[in-house]
């Protein structure tokens, strides 16, 4: 009959410790890596979405509609989705808002929420002050970091300009 030697026991314990350590590392590292990749994929989708909407707005005659919007004192057009409730520039929140599809005939898929299920924003009121108009997603944090009359997006916002 074979009797286990003392070294066999320690080798099996070392093997068990190595296996448990590997499992623990995978349990902590793998989810964060996957979450980072998921977040990057969402940002990429949001970028494609705001660019596509900017192109569709341009093709639908946005430049002709902006005068009507200004005469009605509308500052922000919004797509479908949860409303944006926070912004570093309160103008985004305080401006009179209207649904985007009320003013331009766009297909339903053009006004879908961003990847975080929030409404896209178009700062039409900025044009009146000579500033750039943006199609904007508030990004992962859900807070608009871009100033209303900005020359470019800020923070984690994802935006595409309208001419």
Secondary structure as the mmCIF struct_conf table of DSSP 4:
data_model
#
loop_
_struct_conf.conf_type_id
_struct_conf.id
_struct_conf.beg_label_comp_id
_struct_conf.beg_label_asym_id
_struct_conf.beg_label_seq_id
_struct_conf.end_label_comp_id
_struct_conf.end_label_asym_id
_struct_conf.end_label_seq_id
HELX_RH_AL_P HELX_RH_AL_P1 UNK A 6 UNK A 59
TURN_TY1_P TURN_TY1_P1 UNK A 60 UNK A 61
HELX_RH_AL_P HELX_RH_AL_P2 UNK A 62 UNK A 71
TURN_TY1_P TURN_TY1_P2 UNK A 72 UNK A 73
STRN STRN1 UNK A 76 UNK A 78
BEND BEND1 UNK A 80 UNK A 81
STRN STRN2 UNK A 82 UNK A 82
HELX_LH_PP_P HELX_LH_PP_P1 UNK A 83 UNK A 84
STRN STRN3 UNK A 86 UNK A 87
BEND BEND2 UNK A 88 UNK A 89
TURN_TY1_P TURN_TY1_P3 UNK A 90 UNK A 90
HELX_RH_AL_P HELX_RH_AL_P3 UNK A 91 UNK A 94
BEND BEND3 UNK A 95 UNK A 95
STRN STRN4 UNK A 97 UNK A 99
HELX_RH_3T_P HELX_RH_3T_P1 UNK A 100 UNK A 102
TURN_TY1_P TURN_TY1_P4 UNK A 103 UNK A 103
BEND BEND4 UNK A 104 UNK A 104
HELX_RH_3T_P HELX_RH_3T_P2 UNK A 108 UNK A 111
TURN_TY1_P TURN_TY1_P5 UNK A 115 UNK A 116
BEND BEND5 UNK A 117 UNK A 117
STRN STRN5 UNK A 118 UNK A 118
STRN STRN6 UNK A 121 UNK A 122
TURN_TY1_P TURN_TY1_P6 UNK A 124 UNK A 124
HELX_RH_AL_P HELX_RH_AL_P4 UNK A 125 UNK A 128
TURN_TY1_P TURN_TY1_P7 UNK A 129 UNK A 130
HELX_LH_PP_P HELX_LH_PP_P2 UNK A 131 UNK A 132
STRN STRN7 UNK A 133 UNK A 137
TURN_TY1_P TURN_TY1_P8 UNK A 139 UNK A 142
STRN STRN8 UNK A 143 UNK A 144
BEND BEND6 UNK A 146 UNK A 146
TURN_TY1_P TURN_TY1_P9 UNK A 148 UNK A 149
BEND BEND7 UNK A 151 UNK A 152
TURN_TY1_P TURN_TY1_P10 UNK A 155 UNK A 156
STRN STRN9 UNK A 158 UNK A 162
#
